[in-house]
Amino acid sequence: MSGDVRPAERPAGLRRWLPSDLDDPLLRSAYALMLNAGAGAVIGLGYWTVTARVFDEKDVGVGMAILAAMRFLAAITSFGFVGTVARFVPQAGRRTGRFVATVYLAGAGLSVAACLVFLLTLTSWGETYSLLSGWTAGVIFTVMVIVWSVCTLQDVVLTALRKAPWVPVANLVFWVVRFGVLAACAFALASASGVAVSWAVFLAWIAPGLLVALCLNTIVFRRLIPEHSRLTAANTLPPTRQIGRFLAGDYAGSIFTLLFNYGVPVLVAAQVTQEMNAYYGLTITLGAMLEMLSYTMASSLTVEGAFDSARLAENCRRALRRTFLILTPLVVAAAALAPVGLLLFGEGYAENATDLMRLIALAALPRAVVELYLGALRALRRPGTIVFVQFVMAALAIGGAQLLLPVYGITGVGMAIFGSQTITALAVLPGLRRIATGRSRGPEPARLHPPDHPDRVEP
């Protein structure tokens, strides 16, 4: 054993614990992404509070429905590449720039195709989505879907490049610009209602992403990728067939997760009143901020598993400890303070969405187990198991939502989400335990960086 002290072996205590974590690529990347999620949650709370207070509930409901459709279409066309980016960018070496550009172009092309299908079948999605009819609305919506597709991928690219500290910086800029656009819309449309306000709710949230994506990806392709390519020049991508098999399995599994995460809000928007969709959509958006904490740790686990698969079990144990140490008090606070917190948005939100908020918050704990298991499976290149787990979780959530929504309203959807995530977490616990104890091995050990690689970054 080498003479250096690993992070997990250092003495306890806040002063030594945090610096030792920041020396570890797994935890440093995860903390950077968690900081991004936490800052986004705080700023997002303020953003949606202003939105709910300034605009009518019906207009917010329509805007949230369009946002749900945009997220869904961007997700099914880009999120499937996330696991592949996290798994293979560390190995791309001198081909990193071409690999990332190919993924961006593929995501954008699929986004256009998905938007065409959605817009051509608009009459099947209910009256709420009639706002998107017409060429002008369709083109604007399609461009925004492409923008969100790139925004979805760029955070994962930064994580895979071990440059995750850039993510909270970029997203802080994103939120500041969002607030500026929202304030301008609120001032210009103070006495308006209807179509203009619904478009304002949608565009204020996503349009600033175009500016952020252009600026950030200029830095990525001109500075960060060349640096990564130079430091990992000896690494080579696996054969295209191997990448294709991984992508096919991971993409197929991601479709099920995306139907769960983004398809359910679209189905709800098509079946409830616009006011009720405002209550549901805003609550789900807040709950997703808790889930992002475990997803970011899972992404970091996949990346570090690609860099050094020999330490996957150790990294998995640390990821589990840190995730639940951070997530559990936040979940307890969100569940306990749900009625008070929702009053920030208005009495209607607190009256109709308190139980939903509690269920979504509690569901974040079993979801963390599932996401960390999936992150480890990606490092182990087991797409078949990934597909199965994601299929089961999606089937339980969508089936449960369809059964419970007519009976219990939006609270029934929360019951379905909590139930599906709990059942799936219990099912994957034995497999996660095997990985965390080192009894589940990948195809081959890998250590892509030399041991003395200076792995510090400054945004």
FENRA-V428132 format. One record per residue. RES is the residue in three letters. PSI is psi as a letter, one per 30 degrees, with the letter a starting at -180 (* if undefined). BURIAL is + if it has 16 or more other C-alpha atoms within 10 Angstrom, else -. Layout:
# FENRA-V428132
res psi burial
RES PSI BURIAL
RES PSI BURIAL
This chain:
# FENRA-V428132
res psi burial
MET k -
SER l -
GLY f -
ASP l -
VAL k -
ARG l -
PRO e +
ALA f -
GLU f -
ARG l -
PRO l -
ALA l -
GLY k -
LEU e -
ARG e -
ARG f -
TRP e -
LEU e -
PRO e -
SER e +
ASP e +
LEU f +
ASP f -
ASP k +
PRO e +
LEU e +
LEU e +
ARG e +
SER e +
ALA e +
TYR e +
ALA e +
LEU e +
MET e +
LEU e +
ASN e +
ALA e +
GLY e +
ALA e +
GLY e +
ALA e +
VAL e -
ILE e +
GLY e +
LEU e +
GLY e -
TYR e +
TRP f +
THR e +
VAL e +
THR e +
ALA e +
ARG e -
VAL e +
PHE l +
ASP k +
GLU e +
LYS e +
ASP e +
VAL e +
GLY e +
VAL e +
GLY e +
MET e +
ALA e +
ILE e +
LEU e +
ALA e +
ALA e +
MET e +
ARG e +
PHE e +
LEU e +
ALA e +
ALA e +
ILE f +
THR f +
SER e +
PHE f +
GLY f +
PHE f +
VAL e +
GLY e +
THR e +
VAL e +
ALA e +
ARG e +
PHE f +
VAL e +
PRO f +
GLN f +
ALA f +
GLY b +
ARG f +
ARG g +
THR e +
GLY e +
ARG e -
PHE e +
VAL e +
ALA e -
THR e -
VAL e +
TYR e +
LEU e -
ALA e -
GLY e +
ALA e +
GLY e -
LEU e +
SER e +
VAL e +
ALA e -
ALA e +
CYS e +
LEU e -
VAL e -
PHE e +
LEU e +
LEU f -
THR g -
LEU e +
THR f -
SER f -
TRP g +
GLY l -
GLU f -
THR e +
TYR g +
SER f -
LEU f +
LEU g +
SER k -
GLY l -
TRP e -
THR e -
ALA e -
GLY e +
VAL e +
ILE e -
PHE e +
THR e +
VAL e +
MET e +
VAL e +
ILE e +
VAL e +
TRP e +
SER e +
VAL e +
CYS e +
THR e +
LEU e +
GLN e +
ASP e +
VAL e +
VAL e +
LEU e +
THR e +
ALA f +
LEU g +
ARG h +
LYS h +
ALA f +
PRO f +
TRP f +
VAL e +
PRO e +
VAL e -
ALA e +
ASN f +
LEU e -
VAL e -
PHE e +
TRP e +
VAL e -
VAL e +
ARG e +
PHE e +
GLY e -
VAL e +
LEU e +
ALA e +
ALA e -
CYS e +
ALA e +
PHE e -
ALA f -
LEU g -
ALA e -
SER g -
ALA l -
SER l -
GLY b -
VAL e -
ALA e -
VAL e +
SER e +
TRP e +
ALA e +
VAL e +
PHE e +
LEU e +
ALA e +
TRP e +
ILE e +
ALA e +
PRO f +
GLY f +
LEU e +
LEU e -
VAL e +
ALA e +
LEU e -
CYS e -
LEU e +
ASN f +
THR e -
ILE e -
VAL e +
PHE f +
ARG f -
ARG e -
LEU e +
ILE e +
PRO e +
GLU e -
HIS e +
SER e +
ARG e -
LEU f +
THR h +
ALA f +
ALA f -
ASN k +
THR k +
LEU k +
PRO l -
PRO k -
THR e -
ARG e -
GLN e -
ILE e -
GLY e -
ARG e -
PHE e +
LEU e +
ALA e +
GLY e +
ASP e +
TYR e +
ALA e +
GLY e +
SER e +
ILE e +
PHE e +
THR e +
LEU e +
LEU e +
PHE e +
ASN e +
TYR f +
GLY e +
VAL e +
PRO e +
VAL e +
LEU e +
VAL e +
ALA e +
ALA f +
GLN f +
VAL l +
THR l -
GLN e +
GLU e +
MET e +
ASN e +
ALA e +
TYR e +
TYR e +
GLY e +
LEU e +
THR e +
ILE e +
THR e +
LEU e +
GLY e +
ALA f +
MET e +
LEU e +
GLU f +
MET f +
LEU e +
SER e +
TYR e +
THR e +
MET e +
ALA e +
SER e +
SER e +
LEU e +
THR e +
VAL e +
GLU f +
GLY e +
ALA e +
PHE e +
ASP i +
SER f +
ALA f +
ARG g +
LEU e +
ALA e +
GLU e -
ASN e +
CYS e +
ARG e +
ARG e +
ALA e +
LEU e +
ARG e -
ARG e +
THR e +
PHE f +
LEU e -
ILE e -
LEU e +
THR e +
PRO e -
LEU e +
VAL e +
VAL e -
ALA e -
ALA e +
ALA e +
ALA e -
LEU g -
ALA e +
PRO e +
VAL e -
GLY e +
LEU f +
LEU f -
LEU e +
PHE f +
GLY l -
GLU e -
GLY e -
TYR e +
ALA e +
GLU e -
ASN f +
ALA g +
THR e +
ASP e +
LEU e +
MET e +
ARG e +
LEU e +
ILE e +
ALA e +
LEU e +
ALA f +
ALA f +
LEU e +
PRO e +
ARG e +
ALA e +
VAL e +
VAL e +
GLU e +
LEU e +
TYR e +
LEU e +
GLY e +
ALA e +
LEU e +
ARG e +
ALA e +
LEU f +
ARG i +
ARG i +
PRO e +
GLY e -
THR e +
ILE e +
VAL e +
PHE e -
VAL e +
GLN e +
PHE e +
VAL e +
MET e +
ALA e +
ALA e +
LEU e +
ALA e +
ILE e +
GLY e -
GLY e +
ALA e +
GLN e +
LEU e -
LEU f +
LEU e +
PRO f -
VAL e -
TYR g -
GLY a +
ILE f +
THR e +
GLY e +
VAL e +
GLY e +
MET e +
ALA e +
ILE e +
PHE e +
GLY e +
SER e +
GLN e +
THR e +
ILE e -
THR e +
ALA e +
LEU e -
ALA e -
VAL f -
LEU e -
PRO e -
GLY e -
LEU e +
ARG e +
ARG e -
ILE e +
ALA f +
THR g -
GLY g -
ARG g -
SER j -
ARG l +
GLY a +
PRO e -
GLU k -
PRO l +
ALA k -
ARG j +
LEU f +
HIS k +
PRO l -
PRO f -
ASP g -
HIS k -
PRO j -
ASP g -
ARG k -
VAL l -
GLU j -
PRO * -
